[in-house]
Every structure is written in structure tokens, then in C-alpha cells.
Amino acid sequence: MIPTEDASARKREIEEKLKQEQETLSFIRENLEKSDQLTKGMVSILSSFESRLMQLENSIIPVHKQTENLQRLQENVDKTLSCMDHVISYYHVAKDTDRIIREGPTGRLDEYLSCIAKIQKAVEYFQDNNPDSPELNTVKARFEKGKELLEAEFRSLLTRYSKPVPPILILDAISVDEELEVQEEVVLEHLPEAVLQDIICIAGWLVEYGRNQDFMNVYFQIRSNQLDRSIKGLKDHFRKNSASSGILYSPAVQAKRKETPTKKAPKRPGKDDVLDIEIDSYIHCISAFVKLAQSEYALLTEIIPEHHQKKTFDSLIQEALDNLMLEGDNIVSAARRAIMRHDYSAVLTIFPILRHLKMNKSEFDSTLQGTAASTKNKLPTLITSMETIGAKALEEFADSIKNDPDKEYNMPKDGTVHELTSNAILFLQQLLDFHETAGAMLASQETSSSASSYTSEFNKRLLSAYICKVLGNLQLNLLSKSKVYEDSALSAIFLHNNYNYILKSLEKSELIQLVTVTQKRAETSYRELIEQQIDTYQRSWLKVTEHLTDRNMPVFQPGTKVRSYYVAQTC
């Protein structure tokens, strides 16, 4: 059994805990009641706030809508005023731009173009909104006036600043220094940079807004004239200086050449002993045309629209090109007249020109790429004419050697070298300087299938055959001329001297190498001919030598004088 004291203590402990729990429960209940009261108060406040917000919203929304409408009205008013100002400005454009348009664009191109832009916008406005308005005619007239002045400024700038390229500068541009690996390119500046930019700007405006292509005609006419004047100036400069001082290039180029005394002279077409001043001048003008045309095309591409560039360039170069081709035709005509006079050496002037034209044909064709077929065919036509007349001269020269008449008064009295021989050899030696051109010239007249290749070896064989033909004709003619002499010894001397002259001339020059291409024994044949004439000459002395033999010699006594014996015999 549990003692009574322990039970009492246990009971008191339980009662105390129960009391504490009851107090805690009472506290919780009180707090719950307070919380409920607070919740009810908060709900009441929120309900009141919501009600007030709804009232405020109902009051603000109409005000907001009114304000929004007022703002929209304000914006519309501002836009209307702005549009009115803008429209009114169109009515004032003619007056506002009158002074600047009348004074023109000179010196203030940007400001002028800005005024033109305003006028253009006014024209567009009146066309769209009020096409019957008198203001439309006013601004249209002002726009056309402005465009005319721009075109006039374009012409004025081109005319004022386009100058012929100085001849010295052209010669520097076309000169070639063979010892320089990288050639120094000479820049040809046709227009000052500031002027060029103004011209480009005006051209761009005329294309985009002016809708006028007349300025392109103005451009090619002015630049064509300057191109032609540049070439004519070069020709005049060349004629004046080449025959006297010979200093054709600029001081800078001359100084550069003085610094390198071992350097070769700049490559010059042709040789002085073949070319006269006119021919040399023409060759330089051909090179100058190519260089100037390339420079003109580079300038043109900056100013003329791309789809008009080739046509404008074609028109631009016509005058200068036609003059060059006409001069070339005159050279061909002069050669034709020389052939009629049998002056075949004069025809040799065609050879350096033809060589130069063919050497530069690829660059010429490249420069004229895109031009009309009639333009591109002008140089090939001239080349064909020169080849034809040159080939005719060669053939007629060979025939003239064969058919040169046997006239006694024209024969050397002492059997020395005949003029025909020296002239023929001189002609062939001069021809040797242009052997490639002459070979191609002969090949151009061939109709065989082998001629279609026009290889260098084929041309060389043709020229070799031609030289052999001339030498053969010369040999036959000399043989015929030798019969004019009644004395066989003199005839042999004549043939010996001429054959020997031919052989020595062939050996001294490179003609012998050309001859042996088709005639391997040419040198041996001439030596045999020379020996034959020596034998013939020696046989003519047989009658004399027979009297000098021991059998026919008189017997002399010692001390007998030959004169006394001769006198005795004659008595």
C-alpha cells in the first residue's frame, strides 16, 4: 500500500498542474476573443476603404478621359499647325530660293543643291495636292532654271579646268626603262580633286533627279577635244625637239637617268636610220593614245553612270582615234605611191609602225573593250592594210631585182660592185631589223593551211625563203648584166666583186643565219661561185702566160739589154 502522505503530495501536485492548465486555457480564450474583435475591426476598415476606392475611381475615370481627349486635341492642333507651316513653306519656296538660284551654284554647290531639293519637294507637293495651282508652274519653272544652271556649271567646270596633258608628262608616262623591274607609274591628273568632286556631285544629281543625259554628251565632247589636243600637242612637241636637242622627257626623268650612267636609254620604237621624225612621232602618238584613253576611262567611271560608261567612252575617243587611223592610212597611201615610184626603201617606214601596232594590239584591244565593233576593228583594219601594202612592196622589190634592165651606161667601167647589188643588200639588212614583222607580213598573205598557225618558226622560214628569192633574182640579174661586158675578164671581175660583196655582207650581218634556215649551202654556194669567177678570170690570161713560158722566151746573151733586144726585133 502507498503511504497516505505520498498520496496527499501526489494529489496536491496534480491539482497545481490542473490549476495552471486552467489559467493557460483562460488566457488563450481571452486572446482569441481579442483576435476576433481585431479581425472584425480590420474587416470593417477594409470594407470602408474599398467603398471609398470605388467612389474615388468613379470620380477619377471621367476626369482622366476628359484629360486624354484634351491631350489628343492638343496634339492634333500641334500637328495641324505644323502641317500648315509646312504647306505654307511650299508657297514661300520660290521666293526664299530665288536669290540663290539666280546667282547659280558657283562656289556654294552644297547650299545650291539644298535649295534645289526644297524646290523639288514643293513641285511634288503641288503635283499631288493641288495640280491646278499657279504655284506649281512657278516652282516648276524655278526647278528647271536650277537644273539648267547646274548643267551650265557642269559644262563650265569641265571647260575651265580641262587642259591638254603636257607632252613631257605624256612622254614620261609612255617611257619604259628596261632595267627597272618595277616601273614607276606616272599619274595623269586631268582635273583638280575639289573640282572633280563637284563634277561628280552634279553628275550624280542630274542622273538621279534631273533625269537628263545631255550632260554625258557635254562630257564626252569636252574630254574628247582635250584628248585630241593632248595627242596633237605631243606631236608638235616631238617634231620641235627630237630633231634638235633630243631632250623629250621631264627634268626629273633626265636626272634619274643621269644618276645611273650605265643604264640603257629608254626603249624607243624603231631606229634612227630607218625612222624619220614623222614616223617616230606617230609611234609615240599611238602609245600616248592608249595611255591617255586608259586614264580617260578611269576618270569617266567616277562621273558617268555605269550603264552609260562604255557608250560615252566610245564617243569620247572617236575623234582622236579617227585622226590616228587617218594618219596611218596616209602613211599607207604614201607607201603605195612609193611602190609606184619603185622607191621600195621608203616602204620600210611601215615596218616599225606595224611592229609597234602589233606589240601594243593586246593593250589596245583591252582599252577598247566594250566599245562598238566599228571602233574595235579600226586598228586591225589598219594593221591589215599595212601588212598588205608591205607584202606587196616586198614582192615587187623581189621582182624589180629580177627585172632590172641591162643598160651599158649603168654598168661600172671597172667591174666593181653594181648599184643594184648594194641597194638590194642594204634593203635586206634594213629588213633584218624588223625580221619578225616582215615574216608575219609575208605569212598574212599566205592561204595555205600551214599559214593559219602563224608561228614564229613558220614566219622565219617564210622570210628566209623570201631573202633567198631576192638573192636568187639578184644572182640571175648580175649574170645577165655581166654579158654586157665584151671582155670576159672584166665580166668575171664584175661577178667576182658582186658575189664577194654579197657573201661578206651576209656574213657581217645576221642575214646568213636567216638564209641558212632554208638554204643550208648558201655560203658554200657563193664561195663556189667566187672560185668559178676566179678561174674564169685566170683563164683569160692564158694567152699572156703562154708567151711567158720558157719555150716562148727569147735567148739573152749575158749583158744584153732587154730594150736593145726589143729594138732589134722590131727593126
C-alpha positions in Angstrom: 0.0 0.0 0.0 1.0 3.5 -0.8 1.6 5.7 2.3 -1.0 8.4 3.0 1.5 11.2 2.8 2.7 10.3 -0.6 -0.9 10.2 -1.9 -1.6 13.6 -0.5 1.5 15.0 -2.0 0.7 13.5 -5.4 -2.8 14.9 -5.2 -1.6 18.4 -4.5 0.8 18.2 -7.4 -1.9 17.2 -9.7 -4.2 19.9 -8.5 -1.5 22.6 -9.0 -0.9 21.4 -12.6 -4.6 21.4 -13.3 -4.9 24.9 -12.0 -2.0 26.1 -14.2 -3.6 24.5 -17.2 -6.9 26.2 -16.5 -5.2 29.5 -16.2 -3.5 28.9 -19.5 -6.8 28.0 -21.1 -8.4 31.1 -19.8 -5.5 33.2 -21.3 -5.9 31.6 -24.6 -9.7 32.2 -24.6 -9.2 35.8 -23.8 -6.7 36.2 -26.6 -9.0 34.5 -29.1 -11.7 36.9 -28.2 -9.4 39.9 -28.7 -8.3 38.5 -32.0 -11.9 38.1 -33.2 -12.5 41.7 -32.2 -9.5 42.9 -34.1 -10.4 40.8 -37.1 -13.9 42.3 -37.2 -12.4 45.8 -36.9 -10.0 45.2 -39.8 -12.7 43.8 -42.0 -14.8 46.8 -41.2 -11.9 49.1 -42.1 -11.1 47.3 -45.4 -14.7 47.3 -46.4 -14.9 51.0 -45.8 -11.6 51.5 -47.8 -12.9 49.5 -50.7 -16.1 51.5 -50.7 -14.1 54.7 -50.7 -11.8 53.5 -53.5 -14.8 52.7 -55.7 -16.2 56.1 -55.1 -12.8 57.7 -56.0 -12.5 55.6 -59.2 -16.0 56.6 -60.2 -15.0 60.2 -59.8 -11.4 60.0 -61.5 -12.2 58.0 -64.6 -14.4 60.7 -66.3 -11.7 63.3 -65.5 -9.0 61.0 -67.0 -11.0 60.5 -70.1 -11.5 64.2 -70.5 -7.8 64.9 -69.9 -6.9 62.3 -72.5 -9.3 63.8 -75.0 -7.8 67.2 -74.3 -4.3 65.9 -74.9 -5.3 64.3 -78.2 -6.9 67.5 -79.3 -3.7 69.4 -78.3 -1.6 67.0 -80.4 -4.0 67.4 -83.3 -3.8 71.1 -83.1 0.1 71.0 -83.0 0.2 68.6 -86.0 -2.3 70.8 -87.8 -0.2 73.9 -87.1 3.0 72.0 -88.2 1.4 70.8 -91.4 0.1 74.3 -92.0 3.6 75.7 -91.5 5.0 73.0 -93.8 2.4 73.7 -96.5 2.8 77.4 -96.2 6.5 76.9 -96.6 5.9 75.4 -100.1 4.2 78.6 -101.1 7.3 80.6 -100.0 9.9 78.3 -101.5 10.1 80.2 -104.8 10.7 83.4 -103.0 13.1 82.0 -100.4 15.3 80.3 -103.0 15.1 83.0 -105.7 18.4 84.8 -104.9 20.5 81.6 -104.6 19.0 80.1 -107.8 19.6 83.3 -109.8 23.2 83.6 -108.6 24.0 80.0 -109.5 25.9 77.2 -107.8 29.4 78.6 -108.4 31.3 78.5 -105.1 28.4 77.1 -103.0 27.3 73.9 -104.6 26.0 72.3 -101.3 23.8 75.2 -100.5 22.5 75.4 -104.1 21.6 71.7 -104.1 19.8 72.1 -100.8 17.7 74.9 -102.4 17.0 72.7 -105.4 15.9 69.9 -103.0 13.4 72.3 -101.4 12.0 73.3 -104.8 11.7 69.7 -105.9 9.7 68.8 -102.8 7.4 71.8 -103.5 6.9 70.5 -107.0 6.0 67.1 -105.7 3.6 68.6 -103.1 1.6 70.7 -105.6 1.5 67.9 -108.1 0.0 65.6 -105.5 -2.3 68.0 -103.7 -3.0 71.0 -105.9 -2.1 70.3 -109.6 -4.1 73.3 -110.8 -2.3 75.7 -108.5 -0.4 78.6 -110.2 2.4 78.0 -107.6 3.1 74.6 -109.3 4.1 76.4 -112.5 6.2 78.8 -110.5 8.2 76.1 -108.7 8.4 74.0 -111.8 10.0 76.9 -113.7 12.3 77.5 -110.8 13.3 73.9 -110.8 14.0 73.8 -114.5 16.1 77.0 -114.1 18.0 75.5 -111.3 18.7 72.3 -113.4 19.8 74.4 -116.4 22.3 76.3 -114.1 23.6 73.0 -112.8 24.2 71.8 -116.3 25.9 75.1 -117.1 28.1 74.7 -114.1 28.9 71.2 -115.1 30.0 72.4 -118.5 31.8 75.4 -117.1 33.8 73.4 -114.6 34.8 70.9 -117.3 35.7 73.6 -119.8 37.6 75.7 -117.3 39.7 73.0 -115.7 40.1 70.5 -118.6 43.5 71.1 -120.1 45.6 69.1 -122.5 48.1 66.8 -120.8 51.6 68.3 -121.1 53.7 66.5 -123.7 56.6 66.0 -121.2 54.2 64.2 -118.8 52.8 62.0 -121.6 56.4 61.0 -122.7 57.2 60.2 -119.1 54.1 58.1 -118.8 54.8 56.0 -122.0 58.6 55.7 -121.5 59.8 52.3 -120.5 63.0 51.8 -118.5 64.2 48.2 -119.3 66.5 48.0 -116.2 63.8 48.8 -113.7 61.9 45.7 -112.5 59.0 47.8 -111.2 58.1 50.7 -113.4 57.2 53.9 -111.8 53.7 54.8 -112.8 53.1 58.4 -113.9 49.7 59.6 -112.7 47.9 61.8 -115.2 45.7 64.2 -113.2 43.1 65.7 -115.6 41.1 67.7 -113.0 41.9 69.2 -109.5 40.4 67.0 -106.8 38.0 69.6 -105.4 36.7 70.3 -108.9 36.4 66.6 -109.7 34.2 66.1 -106.5 31.9 69.0 -107.6 31.6 67.5 -111.1 30.8 64.0 -109.6 28.2 65.6 -107.3 26.5 67.5 -110.1 26.5 64.4 -112.4 25.0 62.3 -109.6 22.2 64.8 -109.1 21.5 65.1 -112.8 21.2 61.4 -113.1 19.0 60.9 -110.0 16.8 64.0 -110.1 17.4 65.8 -113.3 16.5 62.8 -115.5 18.7 64.3 -118.2 21.5 62.6 -120.1 22.6 65.7 -122.1 25.5 66.2 -119.6 27.1 63.0 -120.8 27.2 64.4 -124.3 28.8 67.6 -122.9 31.3 65.5 -121.0 32.5 63.4 -124.0 32.7 66.4 -126.3 34.9 68.4 -123.9 37.1 65.5 -122.9 37.3 64.3 -126.5 38.6 67.7 -127.5 41.2 67.6 -124.8 42.3 64.1 -125.6 42.8 65.1 -129.3 44.6 68.3 -128.2 46.9 66.3 -125.9 48.0 64.0 -128.8 48.4 66.9 -131.2 50.5 68.7 -128.6 52.7 65.7 -128.2 53.2 65.5 -131.9 54.1 69.2 -132.2 56.5 68.9 -129.2 58.1 65.8 -130.7 58.7 67.5 -134.0 60.2 70.6 -132.4 62.5 68.8 -130.1 63.5 65.4 -131.5 65.5 66.9 -134.4 67.3 69.5 -132.3 68.1 68.8 -128.7 66.6 65.3 -128.4 65.6 66.1 -124.8 62.0 64.9 -124.7 61.4 63.9 -121.2 60.9 65.8 -117.9 63.9 67.1 -115.8 63.0 64.5 -113.1 63.3 61.6 -115.6 66.5 63.1 -117.0 68.0 63.5 -113.6 67.1 59.9 -112.7 68.9 58.7 -115.8 72.0 60.8 -115.1 72.3 59.1 -111.7 72.7 55.8 -113.4 75.0 56.3 -116.3 75.2 52.6 -117.1 71.5 52.4 -117.6 70.2 52.0 -121.1 68.3 54.7 -122.8 64.5 54.3 -122.5 63.1 51.9 -125.0 62.3 53.8 -128.2 60.4 52.2 -131.1 62.4 51.9 -134.3 65.9 53.1 -135.2 67.1 56.5 -136.3 68.5 55.3 -139.6 65.1 53.9 -140.6 62.6 56.3 -139.0 62.1 59.9 -139.8 60.6 62.3 -137.3 57.0 61.8 -138.6 57.1 58.1 -138.2 58.7 58.2 -134.8 56.1 60.8 -133.8 53.3 58.6 -135.0 54.6 55.7 -133.0 54.7 57.8 -129.8 51.2 59.1 -130.5 49.9 55.5 -130.7 51.3 54.7 -127.3 50.1 58.1 -125.9 46.6 57.4 -127.2 46.5 54.0 -125.3 47.8 55.6 -122.1 45.5 58.7 -122.3 42.5 56.6 -123.2 43.0 54.4 -120.1 43.3 57.5 -118.0 40.2 59.0 -119.5 38.2 55.8 -118.8 39.3 55.8 -115.2 38.1 59.4 -114.9 34.9 58.7 -116.7 33.9 55.8 -114.3 33.8 58.3 -111.5 31.4 60.7 -113.3 29.3 58.7 -115.7 26.7 56.1 -114.6 27.9 52.5 -115.1 25.4 51.6 -117.8 26.4 54.6 -119.9 30.2 54.4 -119.4 31.1 52.2 -122.5 29.0 54.2 -124.9 30.3 57.6 -123.6 33.9 56.3 -123.7 33.3 55.1 -127.3 32.2 58.6 -128.3 35.0 60.3 -126.3 37.8 58.5 -128.1 36.4 58.7 -131.6 38.0 62.0 -132.8 41.5 61.2 -131.5 41.3 57.6 -132.8 40.0 58.6 -136.2 42.8 61.1 -136.6 45.4 58.5 -135.7 43.8 56.0 -138.1 43.6 58.7 -140.8 47.3 59.4 -140.3 48.0 55.7 -140.5 46.0 55.5 -143.8 48.0 58.4 -145.1 51.2 56.5 -144.3 49.9 53.5 -146.2 48.9 55.7 -149.1 52.4 57.3 -149.1 53.9 53.8 -149.2 51.6 52.8 -152.0 52.8 55.8 -154.0 56.4 54.9 -153.2 55.9 51.4 -154.6 54.5 53.0 -157.8 57.7 55.0 -158.0 59.7 51.8 -157.3 61.1 53.5 -154.1 61.0 50.4 -152.0 63.2 51.7 -149.2 60.6 54.3 -148.4 58.2 51.5 -147.7 60.4 50.3 -144.9 58.9 53.1 -142.7 55.8 51.0 -142.4 57.7 48.2 -140.6 58.5 50.0 -137.3 54.9 51.3 -137.2 53.5 47.8 -137.9 55.7 46.2 -135.3 54.7 48.8 -132.7 51.0 48.4 -133.5 51.1 44.6 -133.2 53.2 44.8 -130.0 50.5 47.1 -128.5 47.5 45.4 -130.0 46.5 43.4 -126.9 46.7 46.5 -124.7 44.8 48.5 -127.4 42.1 45.8 -127.5 41.9 45.7 -123.7 41.5 49.5 -123.6 38.7 49.5 -126.2 36.9 46.5 -124.6 33.1 47.2 -124.6 33.2 49.8 -127.4 31.3 49.4 -130.7 32.6 46.8 -133.1 33.4 49.5 -135.7 35.7 51.1 -133.1 37.5 47.9 -132.1 38.0 47.0 -135.8 39.8 50.2 -136.7 43.3 49.1 -135.5 43.1 45.6 -137.0 42.0 47.2 -140.3 45.0 49.5 -140.3 47.3 46.5 -139.4 45.8 44.5 -142.3 46.4 47.4 -144.7 50.0 47.8 -143.6 50.6 44.1 -143.9 49.1 44.0 -147.4 51.0 47.0 -148.7 54.2 45.8 -147.0 53.9 42.3 -148.5 53.2 43.9 -151.9 56.3 46.1 -151.6 58.4 43.0 -150.7 57.1 41.0 -153.7 57.6 43.9 -156.1 61.0 44.6 -154.8 62.0 41.0 -155.5 60.6 41.3 -159.0 62.4 44.6 -159.5 65.7 42.9 -158.7 65.0 40.3 -161.2 63.8 42.6 -163.9 66.3 45.5 -163.5 67.3 46.4 -167.1 70.8 45.7 -168.5 72.0 49.1 -169.6 75.6 49.6 -170.6 75.8 53.2 -169.3 74.7 52.0 -165.9 77.4 49.4 -165.6 80.6 50.1 -163.6 83.5 50.6 -166.1 86.0 48.7 -163.8 83.7 45.8 -162.9 83.1 47.0 -159.3 80.0 46.3 -157.2 76.9 47.3 -159.1 74.4 49.7 -157.5 71.7 47.1 -157.7 73.7 44.8 -155.5 74.5 47.4 -152.8 70.8 48.6 -152.8 69.5 45.0 -152.6 71.8 44.1 -149.7 71.1 47.4 -147.9 67.3 46.7 -148.2 67.7 43.2 -146.8 69.9 44.5 -144.0 67.3 47.1 -143.1 64.6 44.4 -143.3 66.6 42.3 -140.8 65.9 44.9 -138.1 62.2 44.0 -138.5 62.5 40.3 -139.3 59.7 39.2 -137.1 57.3 41.9 -138.6 58.4 41.0 -142.1 57.9 37.3 -141.5 54.4 37.9 -140.1 53.7 40.2 -143.0 54.5 37.5 -145.5 52.6 35.0 -143.5 49.5 37.2 -143.6 49.3 36.8 -147.3 49.6 33.0 -147.3 46.5 31.0 -147.9 47.8 27.5 -147.2 46.7 25.6 -144.1 50.2 25.8 -142.6 49.9 29.6 -142.6 47.0 29.5 -140.3 49.2 28.9 -137.3 51.4 32.0 -137.8 54.1 30.5 -135.6 57.4 32.3 -135.2 59.2 29.4 -136.8 56.9 29.4 -139.8 57.3 33.2 -140.2 61.1 32.8 -140.0 61.1 30.2 -142.8 58.9 32.4 -145.0 61.3 35.4 -144.5 64.3 33.1 -145.2 62.7 31.9 -148.4 62.0 35.5 -149.4 65.6 36.6 -148.8 66.8 33.6 -150.8 64.4 34.5 -153.6 65.8 38.1 -153.7 69.4 36.8 -153.7 68.5 34.3 -156.4 66.9 37.1 -158.5 69.9 39.2 -157.9 72.3 36.5 -159.0 70.4 35.9 -162.2 70.3 39.6 -163.0 74.0 40.0 -162.2 74.8 37.1 -164.6 72.7 38.8 -167.3 74.4 42.2 -166.7 77.9 40.6 -166.9 77.2 39.8 -170.5 77.1 43.5 -171.3 80.9 43.4 -171.0 82.7 42.4 -174.2 85.8 41.4 -172.2 85.3 38.1 -170.4 87.9 39.0 -167.9 86.1 42.2 -166.9 82.8 40.2 -166.8 84.5 37.7 -164.4 85.8 40.6 -162.2 82.3 42.1 -162.1 80.7 38.9 -161.0 83.5 38.1 -158.5 83.3 41.5 -156.9 79.5 41.4 -156.6 79.4 37.8 -155.3 82.1 38.6 -152.8 80.3 41.7 -151.7 77.1 39.7 -151.2 78.9 37.0 -149.2 80.8 39.4 -147.0 77.6 41.4 -146.3 75.7 38.3 -145.4 78.5 37.2 -143.0 78.8 40.6 -141.4 75.1 40.8 -140.6 72.7 38.1 -139.3 71.3 37.6 -142.8 73.4 34.5 -143.3 71.6 32.8 -140.3 68.3 33.6 -141.9 69.4 32.4 -145.3 70.6 29.1 -143.9 67.1 28.3 -142.4 66.0 27.3 -145.9 69.3 27.1 -147.8 71.9 25.2 -145.8 74.6 25.5 -148.5 74.1 29.2 -149.3 77.6 30.2 -148.0 79.3 27.3 -149.8 77.4 28.1 -153.0 78.7 31.7 -153.0 82.2 30.6 -152.3 82.0 28.2 -155.3 80.6 31.0 -157.5 83.5 33.2 -156.4 86.0 30.4 -157.2 84.4 29.9 -160.6 84.9 33.6 -161.5 88.5 33.5 -160.3 89.1 30.5 -162.6 87.4 32.3 -165.5 89.5 35.4 -164.9 92.7 33.4 -164.7 91.8 31.6 -167.9 91.5 34.9 -169.7 95.3 35.4 -169.0 96.3 32.2 -170.7 97.4 33.9 -173.9 99.7 36.1 -171.9 101.1 33.4 -169.7 101.9 31.2 -172.7 104.2 33.9 -174.0 105.9 34.0 -170.6 106.8 30.3 -170.6 110.4 29.1 -171.2 109.5 27.8 -174.6 108.5 31.2 -176.0 111.0 33.3 -174.1 113.9 34.7 -176.3 117.5 33.7 -175.5 119.5 36.6 -173.9 123.2 36.9 -174.0 124.9 37.9 -170.8 124.9 41.7 -170.6 122.3 42.2 -173.3 119.7 44.8 -172.5 116.1 43.9 -173.0 115.4 47.3 -174.6 118.2 46.7 -177.2 116.8 43.3 -178.0 113.3 44.7 -178.4 114.5 47.4 -180.7 116.5 44.9 -182.8 113.5 42.6 -183.1 111.2 45.4 -184.2 113.7 46.6 -186.8 
